[in-house]
Amino acid sequence: MGTDGSQLIPWPVAPALRPWVRRIIGFREAGAPVLRREPLMVGCPLVFVFGAPYRLSERAEPSVLSVTRASFMAGVFDSFTMSSPMGPTEGIQIDLSPLGARLLTGVPMHELANLIVPVQDLWGCDMRGLEERLGNIETWNERFHLIESVFLVRLRSQSEPMPEVQWAWNQLVATHGDIRIGSLTEELQWSRKRLRHAFLRDIGFSPKVMARALRYCHAVDLARSHPDLGWSQIAHCAGYSDQAHLHRDVRAFAGVTPAALRTELREGTFVQAGHDTRS
């Protein structure tokens, strides 16, 4: 139980879902509403809410709570956002890889980029029916098992993304974005325009934007795991041109200064979803 009255209930992802689903976790917000800054994550959270809805911010004004959502899915973002429950609530969050979100929803990912969409806008009656069934179940285990079974059926009925796109995405993830986009197109014998178009459709942003996001997440992981490293060393290890370049990304993606981020990492108040999102 967190100091703000929140509780997290983790659930291991089934092996058959792991290529597409990074994390499944239940949550309960029992205390007073709290404002949270949600740092950039390289993936798409799908959230089923069974209590009070959430106030959320959008890309245009990431510091302003401007929309209200019950159950929702967020596309890939290129900035931080803010969230706050409007009262006691509980639900389940499924963190999908970008390709997993594409496969699960069938929606071109550029149409969801920087957007927070009600779940019923994705699968229509099927998603609404799943939301209602989850809300009527009393135990967490039953909820998790239902999600697994529905997702497995859904994923098996869809055509997987192009293997070339999966390969290029896995290369970006494996190198934490520190790879020349030209080397990907050369290996695939694709034009940059073709790869960019495929990434917009299946990932949400261009390879260049996603490489930047992955590089930033790697820098944060280094700062967390090696608190003795200075930002200049972290910038070098993460493939940044210089420390100032990293500082600009920290402000854009985390919404705070590097010094404030370092404090949050030290105190354990900074939470960034992992980004091992290959496939």
RODO-2510 file (C-alpha; in nm, 4 decimals, decimal comma):
residues 279
     n   res          X          Y          Z
     1     m     0,0000     0,0000     0,0000
     2     g     0,1421     0,3366    -0,0988
     3     t     0,1514     0,6371     0,1293
     4     d    -0,1235     0,7956    -0,0823
     5     g    -0,3612     0,5032    -0,0255
     6     s    -0,2841     0,3290    -0,3538
     7     q    -0,2290    -0,0433    -0,3945
     8     l    -0,0770    -0,2374    -0,6861
     9     i    -0,1574    -0,6022    -0,7651
    10     p     0,0934    -0,7456    -1,0180
    11     w     0,0104    -1,0393    -1,2423
    12     p     0,2640    -1,2432    -1,4455
    13     v     0,2125    -1,2126    -1,8187
    14     a     0,1352    -1,5437    -1,9890
    15     p     0,4187    -1,6611    -2,2190
    16     a     0,1938    -1,6472    -2,5256
    17     l     0,1237    -1,2786    -2,4592
    18     r     0,4785    -1,1688    -2,3768
    19     p     0,5746    -1,0674    -2,7306
    20     w     0,2988    -0,8061    -2,7198
    21     v     0,2115    -0,7399    -2,3537
    22     r     0,4796    -0,6070    -2,1198
    23     r     0,2878    -0,5840    -1,7932
    24     i    -0,0526    -0,6541    -1,6399
    25     i    -0,1218    -0,4941    -1,3039
    26     g    -0,4257    -0,4296    -1,0903
    27     f    -0,4560    -0,1087    -0,8912
    28     r    -0,6714     0,0400    -0,6196
    29     e    -0,6927     0,4094    -0,5291
    30     a    -0,8443     0,4195    -0,1811
    31     g    -0,7172     0,7533    -0,0535
    32     a    -0,7783     1,1158    -0,1446
    33     p    -0,7278     1,2068    -0,5131
    34     v    -0,3613     1,2645    -0,5920
    35     l    -0,2038     1,4397    -0,8898
    36     r     0,0597     1,2292    -1,0655
    37     r     0,3049     1,3133    -1,3389
    38     e     0,3248     1,0249    -1,5828
    39     p     0,6683     1,0209    -1,7518
    40     l     0,7043     0,9083    -2,1095
    41     m     0,6775     0,5338    -2,1639
    42     v     0,7601     0,3574    -2,4883
    43     g     0,4338     0,1689    -2,5124
    44     c     0,0562     0,1970    -2,4927
    45     p    -0,1302     0,1553    -2,1622
    46     l    -0,4789     0,0053    -2,1812
    47     v    -0,6666     0,0820    -1,8589
    48     f    -0,9966    -0,0656    -1,7407
    49     v    -1,1455     0,1436    -1,4595
    50     f    -1,4172     0,0085    -1,2292
    51     g    -1,4678     0,3088    -1,0036
    52     a    -1,4267     0,6842    -1,0289
    53     p    -1,2858     0,8045    -1,3630
    54     y    -0,9574     0,9867    -1,4141
    55     r    -0,8736     1,3396    -1,5123
    56     l    -0,5896     1,3357    -1,7651
    57     s    -0,3797     1,5783    -1,9631
    58     e    -0,3237     1,5842    -2,3369
    59     r    -0,0169     1,6464    -2,5505
    60     a    -0,1039     2,0087    -2,6292
    61     e    -0,0930     2,1050    -2,2588
    62     p     0,0712     1,8165    -2,0678
    63     s     0,0550     2,0002    -1,7333
    64     v    -0,3211     2,0692    -1,7536
    65     l    -0,5886     1,8107    -1,6656
    66     s    -0,8213     1,8628    -1,9607
    67     v    -1,0055     1,5340    -2,0301
    68     t    -1,2049     1,2876    -1,8208
    69     r    -1,1844     0,9170    -1,8951
    70     a    -1,3151     0,6012    -1,7340
    71     s    -1,1624     0,3054    -1,9194
    72     f    -0,9196     0,4201    -2,1863
    73     m    -0,6177     0,3450    -2,4010
    74     a    -0,3324     0,5844    -2,4663
    75     g    -0,1327     0,5733    -2,7854
    76     v     0,2404     0,6296    -2,7879
    77     f     0,3199     0,9774    -2,6506
    78     d     0,6227     1,1961    -2,7099
    79     s     0,5858     1,3856    -2,3812
    80     f     0,4923     1,3388    -2,0169
    81     t     0,1281     1,3632    -1,9069
    82     m    -0,0624     1,4186    -1,5805
    83     s    -0,3319     1,2073    -1,4162
    84     s    -0,5566     1,2253    -1,1116
    85     p    -0,8391     0,9926    -0,9984
    86     m    -1,1641     1,1757    -0,9290
    87     g    -1,2329     0,9597    -0,6247
    88     p    -1,1840     0,6063    -0,4884
    89     t    -1,1396     0,3681    -0,7781
    90     e    -0,9779     0,0478    -0,8947
    91     g    -0,8917    -0,1164    -1,2225
    92     i    -0,6424    -0,3040    -1,4353
    93     q    -0,3665    -0,1604    -1,6535
    94     i    -0,2244    -0,3586    -1,9439
    95     d     0,0979    -0,2115    -2,0852
    96     l     0,1185    -0,3045    -2,4529
    97     s     0,4148    -0,2708    -2,6820
    98     p     0,3395    -0,0399    -2,9774
    99     l     0,3197    -0,3421    -3,2081
   100     g     0,1016    -0,5201    -2,9523
   101     a    -0,1382    -0,2256    -2,9486
   102     r    -0,1470    -0,2266    -3,3288
   103     l    -0,2170    -0,6000    -3,3350
   104     l    -0,4777    -0,5893    -3,0577
   105     t    -0,6780    -0,2899    -3,1818
   106     g    -0,6263    -0,3100    -3,5567
   107     v    -0,6029     0,0697    -3,5566
   108     p    -0,3150     0,2431    -3,7413
   109     m    -0,1004     0,3647    -3,4547
   110     h    -0,0442     0,7162    -3,5910
   111     e    -0,4186     0,7681    -3,5381
   112     l    -0,3686     0,7078    -3,1630
   113     a    -0,0368     0,8907    -3,1196
   114     n    -0,0549     1,1476    -2,8373
   115     l    -0,4224     1,0627    -2,7784
   116     i    -0,6182     0,9073    -2,4890
   117     v    -0,9161     0,7204    -2,6331
   118     p    -1,2182     0,5633    -2,4542
   119     v    -1,1988     0,1846    -2,4859
   120     q    -1,5358     0,1578    -2,6586
   121     d    -1,3915     0,3607    -2,9471
   122     l    -1,1448     0,0777    -3,0135
   123     w    -1,3371    -0,2510    -3,0327
   124     g    -1,6874    -0,1111    -2,9961
   125     c    -1,9282    -0,3617    -2,8416
   126     d    -1,6568    -0,6211    -2,7820
   127     m    -1,4490    -0,3856    -2,5684
   128     r    -1,7537    -0,2489    -2,3884
   129     g    -1,8643    -0,6040    -2,3124
   130     l    -1,5201    -0,6920    -2,1739
   131     e    -1,5234    -0,3801    -1,9567
   132     e    -1,8632    -0,4742    -1,8111
   133     r    -1,7608    -0,8358    -1,7484
   134     l    -1,4438    -0,7284    -1,5700
   135     g    -1,6390    -0,4854    -1,3538
   136     n    -1,8821    -0,7580    -1,2473
   137     i    -1,6090    -1,0005    -1,1399
   138     e    -1,5191    -0,9869    -0,7710
   139     t    -1,1694    -1,1367    -0,7570
   140     w    -0,8479    -1,0094    -0,9154
   141     n    -0,7417    -1,3542    -1,0344
   142     e    -1,0667    -1,4031    -1,2262
   143     r    -1,0248    -1,0608    -1,3864
   144     f    -0,6685    -1,1353    -1,4915
   145     h    -0,7618    -1,4740    -1,6368
   146     l    -1,0484    -1,3187    -1,8356
   147     i    -0,8156    -1,0581    -1,9847
   148     e    -0,5665    -1,3266    -2,0818
   149     s    -0,8276    -1,5445    -2,2520
   150     v    -0,9874    -1,2572    -2,4437
   151     f    -0,6526    -1,1156    -2,5523
   152     l    -0,5253    -1,4553    -2,6694
   153     v    -0,8318    -1,5052    -2,8871
   154     r    -0,8059    -1,1512    -3,0227
   155     l    -0,4346    -1,1698    -3,0989
   156     r    -0,4614    -1,5073    -3,2699
   157     s    -0,7334    -1,3747    -3,4994
   158     q    -0,5179    -1,0864    -3,6249
   159     s    -0,2388    -1,0805    -3,8811
   160     e     0,0974    -0,9986    -3,7242
   161     p     0,2770    -0,6784    -3,8310
   162     m     0,5233    -0,7065    -4,1180
   163     p     0,8363    -0,8990    -4,0113
   164     e     1,0514    -0,6177    -4,1514
   165     v     0,8885    -0,3694    -3,9135
   166     q     0,9236    -0,6098    -3,6209
   167     w     1,2918    -0,6557    -3,7020
   168     a     1,3588    -0,2819    -3,7307
   169     w     1,1736    -0,2133    -3,4047
   170     n     1,3651    -0,4863    -3,2238
   171     q     1,6913    -0,3356    -3,3479
   172     l     1,5946     0,0030    -3,2040
   173     v     1,4980    -0,1528    -2,8701
   174     a     1,8110    -0,3683    -2,8493
   175     t     2,0363    -0,0658    -2,9055
   176     h     1,8285     0,1707    -2,6872
   177     g     1,7782     0,3854    -2,9961
   178     d     2,1516     0,4295    -3,0505
   179     i     2,1601     0,3120    -3,4118
   180     r     2,1632     0,4862    -3,7472
   181     i     1,8255     0,4771    -3,9176
   182     g     2,0191     0,4475    -4,2427
   183     s     2,1651     0,1158    -4,1288
   184     l     1,8123    -0,0202    -4,0833
   185     t     1,6986     0,0864    -4,4283
   186     e     2,0175    -0,0501    -4,5836
   187     e     1,9700    -0,3897    -4,4205
   188     l     1,6041    -0,4024    -4,5238
   189     q     1,6757    -0,2548    -4,8665
   190     w     1,3932    -0,0117    -4,7996
   191     s     1,3803     0,3625    -4,8558
   192     r     1,3644     0,5916    -4,5527
   193     k     1,0189     0,7002    -4,6684
   194     r     0,8928     0,3416    -4,6730
   195     l     1,0285     0,2657    -4,3246
   196     r     0,8875     0,5890    -4,1863
   197     h     0,5443     0,5128    -4,3324
   198     a     0,5513     0,1596    -4,1866
   199     f     0,6523     0,2911    -3,8436
   200     l     0,3771     0,5511    -3,8422
   201     r     0,1251     0,2778    -3,9195
   202     d     0,2510     0,0069    -3,6824
   203     i     0,4380     0,2000    -3,4077
   204     g     0,2891     0,5502    -3,4054
   205     f     0,5912     0,7711    -3,4703
   206     s     0,8850     0,7711    -3,7083
   207     p     1,1978     0,5632    -3,6333
   208     k     1,3820     0,8854    -3,5441
   209     v     1,1269     0,9877    -3,2791
   210     m     1,1120     0,6376    -3,1308
   211     a     1,4917     0,6167    -3,1191
   212     r     1,4969     0,9415    -2,9241
   213     a     1,2404     0,8084    -2,6751
   214     l     1,4290     0,4810    -2,6278
   215     r     1,7590     0,6643    -2,5778
   216     y     1,6011     0,8851    -2,3101
   217     c     1,4526     0,5832    -2,1268
   218     h     1,7955     0,4182    -2,1293
   219     a     1,9502     0,7319    -1,9810
   220     v     1,6948     0,7268    -1,6984
   221     d     1,7644     0,3599    -1,6327
   222     l     2,1367     0,4392    -1,6107
   223     a     2,0712     0,7265    -1,3713
   224     r     1,8614     0,4977    -1,1522
   225     s     2,0988     0,2012    -1,1498
   226     h     2,4196     0,4067    -1,1249
   227     p     2,3510     0,7012    -0,8914
   228     d     2,7231     0,7793    -0,8831
   229     l     2,7326     0,8648    -1,2549
   230     g     2,7122     1,2306    -1,3518
   231     w     2,4798     1,3475    -1,6282
   232     s     2,7692     1,3991    -1,8678
   233     q     2,8747     1,0355    -1,8247
   234     i     2,5165     0,9193    -1,8641
   235     a     2,4774     1,1261    -2,1791
   236     h     2,7875     0,9649    -2,3268
   237     c     2,6837     0,6098    -2,2323
   238     a     2,3318     0,6605    -2,3706
   239     g     2,4552     0,7915    -2,7043
   240     y     2,3749     1,1616    -2,6660
   241     s     2,5853     1,4192    -2,8481
   242     d     2,6394     1,6112    -2,5238
   243     q     2,4938     1,6734    -2,1774
   244     a     2,2813     1,9660    -2,2954
   245     h     2,1102     1,7363    -2,5458
   246     l     2,0157     1,4952    -2,2659
   247     h     1,8946     1,7804    -2,0451
   248     r     1,6556     1,8946    -2,3183
   249     d     1,5100     1,5461    -2,3444
   250     v     1,4692     1,5161    -1,9655
   251     r     1,2672     1,8380    -1,9581
   252     a     1,0555     1,7274    -2,2550
   253     f     0,9952     1,3680    -2,1519
   254     a     0,9916     1,3887    -1,7705
   255     g     0,8589     1,7417    -1,7261
   256     v     1,1224     1,8343    -1,4667
   257     t     1,4828     1,9509    -1,4544
   258     p     1,7618     1,6889    -1,4421
   259     a     1,8336     1,7868    -1,0806
   260     a     1,4700     1,7269    -0,9832
   261     l     1,4684     1,3973    -1,1711
   262     r     1,7811     1,2856    -0,9858
   263     t     1,6095     1,3650    -0,6533
   264     e     1,3025     1,1660    -0,7527
   265     l     1,5149     0,8707    -0,8546
   266     r     1,7013     0,8836    -0,5238
   267     e     1,3812     0,9084    -0,3183
   268     g     1,1959     0,6471    -0,5216
   269     t     0,9134     0,8821    -0,6217
   270     f     0,9834     0,8628    -0,9958
   271     v     0,8012     0,5761    -1,1672
   272     q     0,8702     0,4966    -1,5300
   273     a     0,7262     0,1884    -1,6913
   274     g     0,9937    -0,0413    -1,8284
   275     h     1,0521    -0,0314    -2,1992
   276     d     1,1564    -0,3783    -2,3022
   277     t     0,8946    -0,3555    -2,5734
   278     r     1,0357    -0,5592    -2,8553
   279     s     0,7639    -0,6817    -3,0947
***
